């Protein structure tokens, strides 16, 4: 793992633009604060963002937007990737970051996957002295939050 200071804002904007190009029929609503610098491995953070955005696209209706935000709160970079999919129950939220865990049963799943994406996201966040969690939403959908320490200037 490399350990360099980089601009998370630029990386995040780049990922959103890449997904806009790959999924031109999807709507992305972004609010990205400028100059959010962190220390870590940009390739691993890119993998984390890609996994969360892929999941948001995979599990939410085509006509619903994906909301992406980045800001600084309490000396942490705070990323949100919010979808309007079916949501995740409180019981499932406790398990989704475990290795090979997939929501539902083989007969109820409509999407393919290995059960490693969110596990890897958690590992990457923890390796960067951060955390990842999923928040419940009052309507439907999921709000994945990643908190990473900002670089000290």
Secondary structure as GFF3:
##gff-version 3
##sequence-region A 1 153
A	DSSP	beta_strand	4	7	.	.	.	ID=ss1
A	DSSP	alpha_helix	8	22	.	.	.	ID=ss2
A	DSSP	beta_strand	28	32	.	.	.	ID=ss3
A	DSSP	beta_strand	37	40	.	.	.	ID=ss4
A	DSSP	alpha_helix	42	59	.	.	.	ID=ss5
A	DSSP	beta_strand	66	73	.	.	.	ID=ss6
A	DSSP	beta_strand	76	83	.	.	.	ID=ss7
A	DSSP	alpha_helix	90	93	.	.	.	ID=ss8
A	DSSP	alpha_helix	117	127	.	.	.	ID=ss9
A	DSSP	beta_strand	131	135	.	.	.	ID=ss10
A	DSSP	beta_strand	142	149	.	.	.	ID=ss11
###
